Amino acid sequence: MSTNRTIPTTTSGIQTVKGPPFDGRTHPNLQAAEAPKGGRLGLIRQKVDAACVDTPSLYRKNDEKPVLNKAQNLRRERFADQRQASAIWRHYNKDYAASTAAGRGVTACAWSVIAGRTADLYRVEKPKEGGAVRAHWEGLKMCGLRWVCPCCTKRKSEECRKQVNAGLSVARSRGLRPVFLTLTARHTKKMPLAVYWSKLGAADKELKRSGPWKRLNKVMGGGFAKATECTYGKNGWHPHPHYILLLSLKTEEEAIEAVEELRDEWLKQLEAQGLDGTSPAAIKRSFDVRGAAAAGEYLTKWGAAEELTLGAEKVGQAKGRTPWQLLRDSRTADTDKEQKHAAARWYEFIQAFEGVHQLRQSPKFRELVKAYEPPEEEKPLEKNLILSLGQNSFSHAVYRKTNMCEAVEQTTLEDSRAAAKNAMFGETDKQAFEQEEEWSPLDATDFKI
């Protein structure tokens, strides 16, 4: 039975979580067993042409590893992060079959086939001259957890960003003035995220019930879109909502001045929730309002694949770490202590943010999104089905699904099927990624939910 352990952290004092500190390198859930031999593999061989099993690899030359492009490297890192998220969740929920803790779904994300369907591997041809061929899977069960799963978040966040851009496009055509508002509060490194976020959320809720907000709403012809972000830095957790307000005023200056009328009310609500709303620092930094340029800069960043999956670069510690960076740190940080600290912080985050919308749109804003007329559709991308696998076959391919995608991308369309079959019986993703200690697919015998 798990016991409560006190984990010393580097920046946030003492944090008590259930279970021992997470060890990103030696945790048993990260050690995968090889696919069993005999019956199970034999079932797969009956469904896949065995003639390709022993043929030389079609996407490597002279046993050299393929040269990966940026998108392929990002996919590898994103998938590794997803499996790390699963391992962390299981670490803090030993009896995971009975646990109802937030984030459970990530443990089974993309690990099995949707009932009544097959796991289909597709190849998408180059969308433009010089573009890269891409491969992907369809028909898999996805968790859809926006704050927890790197794979699901990437896809859904990009959809949300497109919706906000669509609303802004219609707003501009109707002469509405966008204003970018950020609400926050002073905090300390010893303040638990759940407590701080509860107080900040209550203040935000009461702000919308106040007289100043109701007066502003009369000139808010396009409503608002609200996106929530959270970072962790030297002063602890820093959750903060961003608003894009669409006002029916003639100039941007008038719009900013109208939103400024909320400042005193926001500080008042912070005080009512036991947060700092009177100090000079609070008055200066807790309420930030800017014009359309700031909104545009934010949307350019938010939802981008490099932002959500971190890419190859890390953001400086001084500006705080996003939850995705904490997840990445839990397996790549320089020391075991840093890895365990990052894992504990990430798990704290997904528990506190359960049920929180990453994007919320007011009714008026949703009407703008519906009114958006996209430009004439471009020629659809050519998508070719390479392999179609049932659950039995995919239970073997799941350990190699990223390798199979890369195999398809590294060869011609004519050779894609043979390359995918060959990769299906080749080395596992774990072996190909050369991350034996940091992560690996879970042992199939330990994956029962």
Summary of the structure (lengths in Angstrom):
residues: 449
radius of gyration: 24.5
end to end distance: 18.3
largest distance: 74.9
contacts: 1406
relative contact order: 0.20
helix: 45%
strand: 15%
